[in-house]
Amino acid sequence: MKKQKTKFTELVIIFAVILFLCSSCGKNIENSPTSSGNIQSSEIFTEAPNESVVIGTIGDVSSSVSSESTSSQPVSSADTSLNSLDNTKRGWGPGICRNGNRSSAAVSYNNKYGKYNAVFIGEDTKNIYLTFDEGYENGYTAPILDTLKEKGVCAVFFVTYDYVKRNPELVKRMIDEGHIVGNHSYSHPSFPSLSVEKARDEILKLHDYVLDNFNYEMKLFRFPMGESSDRMLALVNSLNYKSVFWSFAYADWTTTAQPEKSYALNHIVDSAHNGCIYLLHAVSKTNTEVLGEAIDKIRANGYVFTKFE
């Protein structure tokens, strides 16, 4: 009988202990911040794969903050400064200049953007400058070089990566014959559409390729399609390049719709003006055919073809 009472007493004690423990657990659950009965700050801290930590709130959990999953790169102080500048895209066209008149738009842009080492027209002297854009080869660069050599004229050839890669012998000839090879970007994009980092790569990838393969350091840059912005002008300047635009250009780039020879010749000659920067496209059959005569006639009017420095 005593044994039965002892067992009964032990069972009562055990049962009492269980009741006490259950009561304590209930209180802890009610005070939990994620309990359905008491959501206050609603912050969640949970472990995620790759030892990342996901930090957020209920219904709005942020992405992982681990270094492995963060895609953005640190922004340099130089890029921060450039990104603070206006990136509104500007096209460029100087208008038509006749009878020796200088483009007022080009003069105005020289004054406005000269702080970025950009030039739209040369000084108000008889010196003029001949430049060609080279996006691809159409069989006319060699005869253009022949004419320039015959006439003793130095020009600037703005080249893309694809052009340089496909035509190393022509690029070498440009350099060997005293012409200037300019940077027209790696892939000919509209620069204001690019990030600062991407735009820098467009310039430096071509710069380094020409330096490595021709031992030639380019210093002049021309924006593809003439599309620039304050931010991109400042970037080019920060890379020790001068941005070269133009004060004469005409529709000469469409190979299937070339201008008539007499019109092209008269238009090129009559548009000469002090400090003129000519932009011609080397894919043009018409330009190739009239170039020699145009040089002679422009010189006869007192202008001097000058190497761009």
Secondary structure, 3 states (H helix, E strand, C coil): CHHHHHHHHHHHHHHHHHHHHHHHHHHHHHCCCCCCCCCCCCEEEEECHHHCEEEEECCEECCCCCCCCCCCCCCCHHHHHHHCCCCCCECCCCCCCCCECCCHHHHHHHHHHHHHCEECCCCCCCEEEEEEEECCCCCCHHHHHHHHHHHCCCCEEEECHHHHHHCHHHHHHHHHCCCEEEECCCCCCCHHHCCHHHHHHHHHHHHHHHHHHHCCCCCEECCHHHCECHHHHHHHHHCCCEEECCCECCCCCCCCCCCCHHHHHHHHHHCCECCCEEEEECCCHHHHHHHHHHHHHHHHCCCEECCCC
